[in-house]
Amino acid sequence: MTEDTTNLVLELLRRIRASQEHMEEELSDVKLRLSGLEQGVGQFGTAFANLQSSVGQIQISMGSFHRRTDRLETRSDSYTARIERLEDQSNATDQRLKRIEELLKQIDA
């Protein structure tokens, strides 16, 4: 090989090596970014699991709240029925008093 051919081959090899080093740097950057993405996905998975746990706890609390509300509604209905019975008894008592007053007026007359 002549010196010009040798220099040409060496220049081509240098360019190939430079290109290879550039590709290695880019690959290293891609690996670094991929690692960051993997960490982000892992954190997202953890956050999602925590969110599911929180939703479960809220659902349990809501179930308890609904049971308590149902008991309060039952009590309210019971109190309403009692009040209605007392009003009926009060009306009956008022009618009896009116009859007694009428009888007393007849006796006095």
C-alpha positions in Angstrom: 0.0 0.0 0.0 1.2 3.5 -0.7 1.4 6.2 1.8 -1.7 8.0 0.4 -3.7 4.8 0.6 -2.6 4.1 4.1 -3.4 7.7 5.1 -6.8 7.4 3.5 -7.5 4.1 5.3 -6.4 5.6 8.6 -8.6 8.7 8.0 -11.6 6.4 7.3 -10.9 4.4 10.4 -10.7 7.6 12.5 -14.0 8.7 11.2 -15.6 5.4 11.9 -14.1 5.5 15.4 -15.4 9.0 16.0 -18.8 8.0 14.7 -18.8 5.0 17.0 -17.8 7.1 20.0 -20.6 9.5 19.2 -23.1 6.7 18.9 -21.8 5.3 22.2 -22.4 8.7 23.9 -25.9 8.8 22.5 -26.6 5.3 23.6 -25.4 6.2 27.0 -27.8 9.2 27.1 -30.7 7.0 25.9 -29.9 4.4 28.7 -29.9 7.2 31.2 -33.2 8.6 30.0 -34.7 5.1 29.9 -33.6 4.6 33.5 -35.3 7.8 34.5 -38.5 6.7 32.7 -38.4 3.3 34.5 -38.1 5.1 37.9 -41.0 7.3 37.0 -43.2 4.4 36.0 -42.2 2.6 39.3 -43.2 5.7 41.3 -46.4 6.0 39.3 -47.2 2.4 40.1 -46.6 3.0 43.8 -48.7 6.2 43.8 -51.5 4.3 42.0 -51.4 1.5 44.6 -51.6 4.2 47.4 -54.5 5.8 45.6 -56.4 2.5 45.4 -55.8 2.0 49.1 -57.2 5.4 49.8 -60.3 4.8 47.7 -60.9 1.5 49.5 -60.7 3.3 52.8 -63.1 6.0 51.6 -65.5 3.3 50.4 -65.4 1.6 53.8 -66.1 5.0 55.5 -69.0 5.7 53.1 -70.5 2.3 53.9 -70.4 3.1 57.6 -71.8 6.6 56.9 -74.7 5.0 55.0 -75.5 2.6 57.8 -75.5 5.4 60.3 -77.8 7.5 58.0 -80.1 4.6 57.7 -80.3 4.2 61.5 -81.0 7.9 61.8 -83.8 7.7 59.2 -85.3 4.8 61.1 -85.2 6.7 64.4 -86.7 9.8 62.7 -89.6 7.6 61.3 -90.1 6.2 64.8 -90.2 9.7 66.3 -92.6 10.8 63.6 -94.9 7.9 64.4 -94.8 8.7 68.1 -95.6 12.3 67.5 -98.6 11.4 65.3 -99.9 9.0 68.1 -99.4 11.8 70.7 -101.3 14.3 68.5 -104.1 11.7 68.0 -104.2 11.2 71.8 -104.2 15.0 72.3 -107.1 15.4 69.9 -109.0 12.7 71.6 -108.3 14.3 75.0 -109.5 17.7 73.6 -112.7 16.1 72.4 -113.3 14.5 75.8 -112.7 17.8 77.5 -115.2 19.5 75.2 -117.8 16.8 76.0 -117.1 17.2 79.7 -117.5 21.0 79.5 -120.7 20.6 77.6 -122.0 18.1 80.2 -121.0 20.6 83.0 -122.9 23.3 81.2 -126.0 21.1 81.0 -125.7 20.3 84.7 -125.3 24.0 85.6 -128.2 25.0 83.4 
